[in-house]
Amino acid sequence: MRRTVTLLTLMAAVAAVCLAADAKAGKVSYDKSCKSCHGADGTPNPAIAKMMKVEMKDLKSPEVQGMSDADIKGIIVNGKGKMPKVAAVTGGAADDVVAYVKSLK
């Protein structure tokens, strides 16, 4: 019984590592689909913010960094306010972008 529990625990750990979001892959998607508005380092592009007449949040801010992964992913795939959904970033790629955004701390 102990051996079975140990084996199942090990399998779960391996699965978690294999399924974990990849911040490096997220940077690639971010650079293609997000960087023009949110800047290379998460600092908003002031010209875009002015044009859209919005206050864009710095992605490094405690407010954004304090959001759950699910909330950030929801904004990416559904949009929020004047930000449209990012059609080019879906599924696992959205998880990767979330991991990249969280790495900007």
C-alpha positions as CSV (number, residue, x, y, z in Angstrom):
1,M,0.0,0.0,0.0
2,R,2.8,2.4,0.9
3,R,4.5,1.7,-2.4
4,T,1.3,2.4,-4.3
5,V,0.8,5.7,-2.6
6,T,4.5,6.7,-3.2
7,L,4.2,5.7,-6.9
8,L,1.0,7.8,-7.3
9,T,2.5,10.8,-5.6
10,L,5.5,10.6,-7.8
11,M,3.3,10.3,-10.9
12,A,1.3,13.3,-9.9
13,A,4.5,15.3,-9.4
14,V,5.8,14.4,-12.8
15,A,2.4,15.2,-14.4
16,A,2.4,18.6,-12.7
17,V,5.9,19.4,-14.0
18,C,5.0,18.3,-17.5
19,L,1.8,20.3,-17.6
20,A,3.2,23.4,-16.0
21,A,3.0,26.6,-18.0
22,D,6.2,27.7,-19.8
23,A,7.2,31.3,-19.2
24,K,9.8,31.2,-22.1
25,A,7.1,30.1,-24.5
26,G,4.8,32.7,-23.0
27,K,7.3,35.4,-23.8
28,V,7.3,34.4,-27.4
29,S,3.5,34.7,-27.5
30,Y,3.5,37.9,-25.5
31,D,6.1,39.5,-27.8
32,K,3.9,38.7,-30.8
33,S,0.5,39.6,-29.4
34,C,0.8,41.8,-26.3
35,K,4.1,43.8,-26.4
36,S,2.8,46.6,-28.7
37,C,0.4,47.7,-26.1
38,H,1.8,46.4,-22.8
39,G,5.5,47.0,-23.6
40,A,8.4,44.6,-23.6
41,D,8.7,44.6,-19.8
42,G,5.0,45.1,-19.0
43,T,5.1,48.9,-18.9
44,P,2.2,50.2,-20.8
45,N,2.7,52.0,-24.1
46,P,1.6,55.6,-23.3
47,A,0.7,56.3,-27.0
48,I,-1.7,53.4,-27.1
49,A,-3.2,54.3,-23.7
50,K,-3.7,57.9,-24.8
51,M,-5.2,56.8,-28.2
52,M,-7.6,54.4,-26.5
53,K,-8.3,56.9,-23.6
54,V,-7.6,54.3,-20.9
55,E,-5.3,53.9,-18.0
56,M,-3.4,50.8,-18.6
57,K,-1.9,48.9,-15.7
58,D,1.7,48.1,-15.5
59,L,1.9,44.3,-15.6
60,K,4.6,44.4,-12.9
61,S,2.3,46.3,-10.5
62,P,1.2,44.6,-7.2
63,E,-2.4,44.9,-8.4
64,V,-1.7,42.8,-11.5
65,Q,0.8,40.5,-9.9
66,G,-1.8,39.8,-7.1
67,M,-4.4,38.6,-9.6
68,S,-5.0,34.9,-9.8
69,D,-3.7,33.0,-12.9
70,A,-7.3,32.3,-13.8
71,D,-8.2,36.0,-13.7
72,I,-5.3,37.0,-15.9
73,K,-6.0,34.2,-18.4
74,G,-9.7,35.3,-18.5
75,I,-8.6,38.8,-19.5
76,I,-6.4,37.4,-22.2
77,V,-9.0,35.0,-23.7
78,N,-12.1,37.1,-23.1
79,G,-10.9,40.7,-23.0
80,K,-11.8,43.4,-20.5
81,G,-13.1,46.9,-21.0
82,K,-11.6,48.3,-24.1
83,M,-9.0,45.5,-24.3
84,P,-10.3,42.9,-26.8
85,K,-9.7,39.2,-26.4
86,V,-6.3,38.1,-27.8
87,A,-7.5,35.7,-30.5
88,A,-4.0,34.5,-31.3
89,V,-3.4,33.4,-27.7
90,T,-5.6,30.5,-26.6
91,G,-5.5,27.3,-24.5
92,G,-2.0,26.4,-23.4
93,A,-0.5,29.5,-25.0
94,A,-2.6,31.6,-22.7
95,D,-1.3,29.7,-19.7
96,D,2.2,30.3,-20.9
97,V,1.6,34.1,-21.3
98,V,0.2,34.1,-17.7
99,A,3.4,32.4,-16.5
100,Y,5.4,35.1,-18.4
101,V,3.4,37.9,-16.9
102,K,3.9,36.5,-13.4
103,S,7.6,36.3,-14.1
104,L,7.8,40.1,-14.6
105,K,7.7,40.7,-10.8
